[in-house]
Amino acid sequence: AKLAELFHHAGVVVSHGFLASLLAPAPAVGDEDGFFTDAHAVEQAGLASSPWQHLDATGTRVDGEHWHCHVLGNSLFTAYHTTPTKDRLAVLDVLQGCPGERRYQLNTAADAYLDQVGLSPTARGRLADWPRDCDLDEAAVTELLAAQRLVLGPQQQTRIREALALGAAHAREDWPRISTLVCDDAAAFRLVTEDLALCWVHEGRHYKKLFAYLDTHRRLLDGIRDQFWTYYRELRTYREHPTPAERTRLTTRFEALFGQVTGFRL
């Protein structure tokens, strides 16, 4: 709607349907009509531009159903992917730039993930005969899991799918790997990258939710909020004009700010 409004202000008569056809993904792989190829290239270049990326999801309606729009990017680009869910598998799909085209692979990266989530030795043993270091599609993994449905519960199957999807992501050589994800503290974002950094806005919401009854506690809480956002603004200034001295100061300041004991207790 906003694009149509922009065109109309410029004196160009264009319908909403025509704009939608321009922006819609290509109907088939290799079809270079529309902007799908360009958008995919922009996303790949944007991911390669930095080892860290921002990711968040917001609810959106698709044909009357509740789906989720994932917003991925950094200061150079933004990519949007809309999926039926916002679980860990959906996050992995989004980071690979291929929702709906998921690949799987049982390898050392998948093994490490299963160690982290604590899959039982008995369940791990069921994977002993599965093909290793081989690219698998959805149908192949579904068939392998179906053969174990009597001994592997739904949650175990989900963890195995996540492990194999992560393994395939690590095995890819044609797509950038994200080492640090900046996001909120939702469980779906955990364990999909080497490091996880919490968004400042989401962290600040926790302090905003606190309510102090006593004047002493109110002053303590207000002081922490002021220090929090002052430090955030100092980080933004440092990003524009970084120096070794300021980096050292901000590092020390971070430890002091978040290591202090205020006396405010719930």
DAQUI-V656072 format. One record per residue. RES is the residue in one letter. SS is DSSP state (alpha for helix, beta for strand, coil for the rest). PSI is psi in radians with two decimals (none if undefined). NEAR is the number of other C-alpha atoms within 8 Angstrom. Layout:
# DAQUI-V656072
res:RES ss:SS psi:PSI near:NEAR
res:RES ss:SS psi:PSI near:NEAR
This chain:
# DAQUI-V656072
res:A ss:coil psi:-0.71 near:5
res:K ss:alpha psi:-0.62 near:5
res:L ss:alpha psi:-0.73 near:7
res:A ss:alpha psi:-0.70 near:11
res:E ss:alpha psi:-0.71 near:8
res:L ss:alpha psi:-0.80 near:8
res:F ss:alpha psi:-0.72 near:11
res:H ss:alpha psi:-0.67 near:10
res:H ss:alpha psi:-0.51 near:7
res:A ss:coil psi:0.02 near:6
res:G ss:coil psi:0.25 near:6
res:V ss:coil psi:2.13 near:7
res:V ss:coil psi:2.03 near:6
res:V ss:coil psi:2.50 near:9
res:S ss:coil psi:2.77 near:7
res:H ss:alpha psi:-0.68 near:8
res:G ss:alpha psi:-0.69 near:6
res:F ss:alpha psi:-0.73 near:8
res:L ss:alpha psi:-0.71 near:11
res:A ss:alpha psi:-0.66 near:8
res:S ss:alpha psi:-0.56 near:8
res:L ss:alpha psi:-0.68 near:8
res:L ss:alpha psi:-0.28 near:9
res:A ss:coil psi:2.53 near:9
res:P ss:coil psi:2.71 near:7
res:A ss:coil psi:2.46 near:11
res:P ss:coil psi:-0.33 near:5
res:A ss:coil psi:2.66 near:5
res:V ss:coil psi:2.30 near:5
res:G ss:coil psi:-0.24 near:4
res:D ss:coil psi:2.06 near:7
res:E ss:coil psi:0.24 near:8
res:D ss:coil psi:2.73 near:6
res:G ss:coil psi:-2.79 near:11
res:F ss:coil psi:0.18 near:12
res:F ss:alpha psi:-0.83 near:12
res:T ss:alpha psi:-0.78 near:8
res:D ss:alpha psi:-0.75 near:7
res:A ss:alpha psi:-0.71 near:9
res:H ss:alpha psi:-0.70 near:9
res:A ss:alpha psi:-0.69 near:8
res:V ss:alpha psi:-0.76 near:9
res:E ss:alpha psi:-0.75 near:12
res:Q ss:alpha psi:-0.77 near:10
res:A ss:alpha psi:-0.67 near:8
res:G ss:alpha psi:-0.72 near:12
res:L ss:alpha psi:-0.61 near:13
res:A ss:alpha psi:-0.25 near:9
res:S ss:coil psi:-0.29 near:6
res:S ss:coil psi:2.54 near:8
res:P ss:coil psi:-0.18 near:10
res:W ss:beta psi:2.63 near:10
res:Q ss:beta psi:2.64 near:13
res:H ss:beta psi:2.52 near:11
res:L ss:beta psi:2.31 near:11
res:D ss:beta psi:2.82 near:9
res:A ss:beta psi:2.52 near:9
res:T ss:beta psi:2.58 near:7
res:G ss:beta psi:2.52 near:8
res:T ss:beta psi:2.71 near:8
res:R ss:beta psi:2.31 near:9
res:V ss:beta psi:1.96 near:7
res:D ss:coil psi:0.69 near:4
res:G ss:coil psi:-0.01 near:5
res:E ss:beta psi:2.70 near:6
res:H ss:beta psi:1.93 near:9
res:W ss:beta psi:-2.98 near:12
res:H ss:beta psi:2.25 near:14
res:C ss:beta psi:2.04 near:12
res:H ss:beta psi:2.22 near:13
res:V ss:beta psi:1.98 near:12
res:L ss:beta psi:2.38 near:12
res:G ss:beta psi:-3.06 near:13
res:N ss:coil psi:-2.75 near:11
res:S ss:coil psi:-0.14 near:4
res:L ss:coil psi:-0.38 near:6
res:F ss:coil psi:2.89 near:9
res:T ss:beta psi:2.32 near:9
res:A ss:beta psi:2.51 near:9
res:Y ss:beta psi:2.32 near:8
res:H ss:beta psi:2.26 near:9
res:T ss:beta psi:2.17 near:8
res:T ss:beta psi:2.76 near:11
res:P ss:coil psi:-0.49 near:7
res:T ss:coil psi:3.00 near:7
res:K ss:coil psi:0.57 near:11
res:D ss:coil psi:-3.05 near:7
res:R ss:alpha psi:-0.62 near:12
res:L ss:alpha psi:-0.69 near:10
res:A ss:alpha psi:-0.71 near:11
res:V ss:alpha psi:-0.78 near:11
res:L ss:alpha psi:-0.71 near:12
res:D ss:alpha psi:-0.78 near:13
res:V ss:alpha psi:-0.75 near:11
res:L ss:alpha psi:-0.39 near:9
res:Q ss:coil psi:-0.05 near:9
res:G ss:coil psi:0.41 near:8
res:C ss:coil psi:0.92 near:9
res:P ss:coil psi:2.30 near:11
res:G ss:coil psi:-0.09 near:5
res:E ss:coil psi:0.75 near:6
res:R ss:coil psi:2.43 near:10
res:R ss:coil psi:2.76 near:10
res:Y ss:beta psi:2.64 near:15
res:Q ss:coil psi:2.27 near:16
res:L ss:coil psi:1.92 near:16
res:N ss:coil psi:-2.92 near:10
res:T ss:alpha psi:-0.60 near:7
res:A ss:alpha psi:-0.69 near:11
res:A ss:alpha psi:-0.70 near:14
res:D ss:alpha psi:-0.77 near:10
res:A ss:alpha psi:-0.69 near:8
res:Y ss:alpha psi:-0.76 near:11
res:L ss:alpha psi:-0.55 near:12
res:D ss:alpha psi:-0.74 near:8
res:Q ss:alpha psi:-0.68 near:6
res:V ss:alpha psi:-0.09 near:7
res:G ss:coil psi:0.67 near:6
res:L ss:coil psi:2.35 near:10
res:S ss:coil psi:2.64 near:6
res:P ss:alpha psi:-0.61 near:6
res:T ss:alpha psi:-0.79 near:6
res:A ss:alpha psi:-0.68 near:11
res:R ss:alpha psi:-0.66 near:9
res:G ss:alpha psi:-0.46 near:7
res:R ss:coil psi:-0.23 near:8
res:L ss:coil psi:0.01 near:7
res:A ss:coil psi:-0.62 near:6
res:D ss:coil psi:0.05 near:5
res:W ss:coil psi:2.60 near:7
res:P ss:coil psi:2.34 near:6
res:R ss:coil psi:2.58 near:7
res:D ss:coil psi:0.58 near:7
res:C ss:coil psi:2.44 near:7
res:D ss:coil psi:2.17 near:8
res:L ss:beta psi:2.56 near:9
res:D ss:coil psi:-3.12 near:9
res:E ss:alpha psi:-0.74 near:9
res:A ss:alpha psi:-0.70 near:6
res:A ss:alpha psi:-0.76 near:8
res:V ss:alpha psi:-0.69 near:11
res:T ss:alpha psi:-0.72 near:8
res:E ss:alpha psi:-0.73 near:8
res:L ss:alpha psi:-0.73 near:9
res:L ss:alpha psi:-0.60 near:10
res:A ss:alpha psi:-0.58 near:7
res:A ss:coil psi:-0.31 near:7
res:Q ss:coil psi:0.25 near:9
res:R ss:coil psi:-0.41 near:8
res:L ss:coil psi:-0.30 near:6
res:V ss:coil psi:-0.29 near:6
res:L ss:coil psi:2.08 near:10
res:G ss:coil psi:2.99 near:8
res:P ss:alpha psi:-0.74 near:6
res:Q ss:alpha psi:-0.69 near:6
res:Q ss:alpha psi:-0.71 near:10
res:Q ss:alpha psi:-0.67 near:10
res:T ss:alpha psi:-0.77 near:8
res:R ss:alpha psi:-0.65 near:11
res:I ss:alpha psi:-0.75 near:9
res:R ss:alpha psi:-0.78 near:11
res:E ss:alpha psi:-0.77 near:10
res:A ss:alpha psi:-0.80 near:14
res:L ss:alpha psi:-0.60 near:13
res:A ss:alpha psi:-0.71 near:15
res:L ss:alpha psi:-0.68 near:15
res:G ss:alpha psi:-0.73 near:15
res:A ss:alpha psi:-0.65 near:13
res:A ss:alpha psi:-0.74 near:10
res:H ss:alpha psi:-0.48 near:8
res:A ss:alpha psi:-0.27 near:7
res:R ss:coil psi:2.41 near:7
res:E ss:coil psi:-0.11 near:5
res:D ss:coil psi:0.16 near:4
res:W ss:coil psi:2.41 near:7
res:P ss:coil psi:2.50 near:8
res:R ss:coil psi:2.31 near:9
res:I ss:coil psi:2.17 near:11
res:S ss:coil psi:-0.46 near:9
res:T ss:beta psi:2.27 near:12
res:L ss:beta psi:2.21 near:14
res:V ss:beta psi:2.05 near:12
res:C ss:beta psi:-2.96 near:12
res:D ss:coil psi:-2.99 near:10
res:D ss:coil psi:0.42 near:6
res:A ss:coil psi:2.51 near:6
res:A ss:alpha psi:-0.51 near:6
res:A ss:alpha psi:-0.42 near:8
res:F ss:alpha psi:-0.21 near:13
res:R ss:coil psi:2.52 near:9
res:L ss:coil psi:0.08 near:6
res:V ss:coil psi:-0.29 near:8
res:T ss:coil psi:2.92 near:10
res:E ss:coil psi:-0.73 near:7
res:D ss:beta psi:2.66 near:7
res:L ss:beta psi:2.20 near:11
res:A ss:beta psi:2.22 near:8
res:L ss:beta psi:2.42 near:10
res:C ss:coil psi:2.43 near:9
res:W ss:alpha psi:-0.68 near:7
res:V ss:alpha psi:-0.77 near:6
res:H ss:alpha psi:-0.68 near:9
res:E ss:alpha psi:-0.72 near:10
res:G ss:alpha psi:-0.44 near:10
res:R ss:alpha psi:-0.56 near:8
res:H ss:alpha psi:-0.71 near:8
res:Y ss:alpha psi:-0.55 near:9
res:K ss:alpha psi:-0.52 near:8
res:K ss:alpha psi:-0.36 near:6
res:L ss:coil psi:2.52 near:6
res:F ss:coil psi:2.15 near:6
res:A ss:coil psi:2.37 near:8
res:Y ss:coil psi:-0.71 near:6
res:L ss:coil psi:2.58 near:6
res:D ss:alpha psi:-0.69 near:7
res:T ss:alpha psi:-0.77 near:6
res:H ss:alpha psi:-0.61 near:10
res:R ss:alpha psi:-0.71 near:11
res:R ss:alpha psi:-0.69 near:8
res:L ss:alpha psi:-0.78 near:10
res:L ss:alpha psi:-0.78 near:11
res:D ss:alpha psi:-0.66 near:8
res:G ss:alpha psi:-0.74 near:8
res:I ss:alpha psi:-0.74 near:8
res:R ss:alpha psi:-0.77 near:11
res:D ss:alpha psi:-0.79 near:8
res:Q ss:alpha psi:-0.68 near:9
res:F ss:alpha psi:-0.93 near:10
res:W ss:alpha psi:-0.48 near:8
res:T ss:alpha psi:-0.77 near:8
res:Y ss:alpha psi:-0.70 near:9
res:Y ss:alpha psi:-0.76 near:9
res:R ss:alpha psi:-0.59 near:8
res:E ss:alpha psi:-0.63 near:8
res:L ss:alpha psi:-0.71 near:9
res:R ss:alpha psi:-0.68 near:8
res:T ss:alpha psi:-0.73 near:8
res:Y ss:alpha psi:-0.64 near:11
res:R ss:alpha psi:-0.60 near:7
res:E ss:alpha psi:-0.54 near:6
res:H ss:coil psi:1.25 near:6
res:P ss:coil psi:2.42 near:8
res:T ss:coil psi:2.66 near:7
res:P ss:alpha psi:-0.70 near:6
res:A ss:alpha psi:-0.75 near:6
res:E ss:alpha psi:-0.58 near:9
res:R ss:alpha psi:-0.76 near:10
res:T ss:alpha psi:-0.73 near:8
res:R ss:alpha psi:-0.77 near:8
res:L ss:alpha psi:-0.62 near:9
res:T ss:alpha psi:-0.80 near:8
res:T ss:alpha psi:-0.71 near:8
res:R ss:alpha psi:-0.65 near:8
res:F ss:alpha psi:-0.83 near:9
res:E ss:alpha psi:-0.69 near:8
res:A ss:alpha psi:-0.72 near:8
res:L ss:alpha psi:-0.85 near:9
res:F ss:alpha psi:0.01 near:6
res:G ss:alpha psi:-0.03 near:6
res:Q ss:coil psi:2.63 near:6
res:V ss:coil psi:2.02 near:4
res:T ss:coil psi:-0.42 near:5
res:G ss:coil psi:-0.08 near:4
res:F ss:coil psi:2.04 near:7
res:R ss:coil psi:2.50 near:3
res:L ss:coil psi:none near:2
